[in-house]
């Protein structure tokens, strides 16, 4: 049985184009069957903004520069694991105003403008 993933520090990016937000539809793992921004875990010794840029590149294939990420919030999500254990994930939320390339689908996730 696969061990349940526990993220303690993560990023979340919302791509903005022409006043609209580009969201991805999650078909697996965290956020399954929901529309969401792009992001993921922050590695050891990685700063949040660089983690956000890495996750954007890994999840969508786009490249953004740090100056086009605007930090909007830090949100603490209080979660409950399937075994009843509790943990808090601190999420650094960014708006992304410019990037290079067109977001591509990775894995089984779909991207759409909403």
Helices and strands as residue ranges (DSSP letters): E 9-17, E 20-25, E 35-36, E 38-41, H 48-60, G 66-68, E 69-80, E 86-96, E 110-113
